[in-house]
Amino acid sequence: MDEEYDVIVLGTGLKECILSGLLSVDGLKGNVFVLVSLVVFYRNDYYGGESTSLNLIQLWKKFRGNDKPPAHLGSSRDYNVDMIPKFMMANGTLVRVLIHTDVTKYLYFKAVDGSYVFNKGKVHKVPATDMEALKSPLMGIFEKRRARKFFIYVQDYDEKDPKTHEGMDLTRVTTRELIAKYGLDDNTVDFIGHALALHRDDRYLDEPALDTVKRMKAFARLSAVYGGTYMLNKPECKVEFDDEGKACGVTSEGETARCKKVVCDPSYLTNKVRKIGRVARAIAIMSHPIPNTNDSHSVQIILPQKQLGRRSDMYVFCCSYSHNVAPKGKFIAFVSTEAETDHPETELKPGIDLLGPVDEIFFDIYDRYEPVNEPSLDNCFISTSYDATTHFESTVTDVLNMYTMITGKVLDLSVDLSAASAAEE
């Protein structure tokens, strides 16, 4: 391999693919080299890395140790079970990234049936319209009036127009102080902070309110399209470093591909990352939709930490045969959270109890890591492990931060969102 590449991307997980696409579009077209190796427990002769999708036989082998699932679950090839499933927020960052890379012309989007929140022991639909908000049992009539005033403030807020600030500097005023002005009760705050703003715990309450207001206002494989090179099933990848400690290439099967920068997930450079937590998850195969979700075939349910007496939120994700991930009549549900114990079966019980009867259920805990290296010194750009959330926002934030470190530029995502209007099959 005599050619020197601008960037070598190790892995084909979601983050690696988004970065490959962004870098290809950015002028590295034809000069992004993607190399896949043996990752942790199983050989990668397929795309996806930790965020891969498995058929039933692969799923059974991963969690049960053999490749003979029971016949009553249906054909293995009818299953396509994401290991780290997430929804796209309709006007969220990932959609803007996909439009920026022009990949939306190759994709079809399908709207989720509903988003729900766990409150006072029950599952409630997150209101999507004014009428739903008026009818929602999440708030009493007087609380709805107070919340309406708050929502109007958020809707009208313009960072560049002081007239909309009502005398508050949201870079200094905390979210707790902003909410206190409107007299909202704790359950409403839970709903706003976790189901609308998608915060993962309550730390946001004591942080500047601007981020929460922006979040509320806001409610693929890319590189191949632009000429990147892919090599699957490359074993024993080793990042090579020069005398100055800078990454200069990747060696596999006796050949070294030279490069200026290396992009990878934490599993490739374990001496340059630190453990920051664990995710507990359950994967359930069911023959029915989740109860109390209007027979929805695709939903997310957010269980705020305070409702469960925990330090972090819990998430339920469900999709079904209507999304071509399971045989006719089957549903796939996931329950995930930041692990606080060594017992996922017990810890995930509040979310599992919402599912109703399950045909099969698998439990797992995986470690989360973040980089501790200085990319400007070693030319290594390492992603952070996937978290427990059911949406892509934190994932894409990490990707965009990495993009800026790699290129020295902030990606302009001021795109026309109508370019990715949802298409229902």
Secondary structure, DSSP 8 states (H G I E B T S, - for coil): ---EEEEEEE--SHHHHHHHHHHIIIIITT-EEEE---BTTB---SS-GGG-EE-HHHHHHHHHSSS---GGG--GGG--EESS--B--TTSHHHHHHHHTTGGGG------SEEEEEETTEEEE---SHHHHHH-TTS-HHHHHHHHHHHHHHHH--TT-GGGTTT--TTTSBHHHHHHHHT--HHHHHIIIIIIS--SSGGGGGSBTHHHHHHHHT----GGGGT-EEE----S-EEEE-TTS-EEEEEETTEEEEEEEEEE-GGG-GGGEEEEEEEEEEEEEESS--TTSTT-SSEEEEE-HHHHT-SS-EEEEEEEGGGTSSSTT-EEEEEEEE--SS-HHHHTHHHHTTT-S-SEEEEEEEEEEEE-S-HHHH-EEE-----S-SBSHHHHHHHHHHHHHHHSS-------GGGG-----
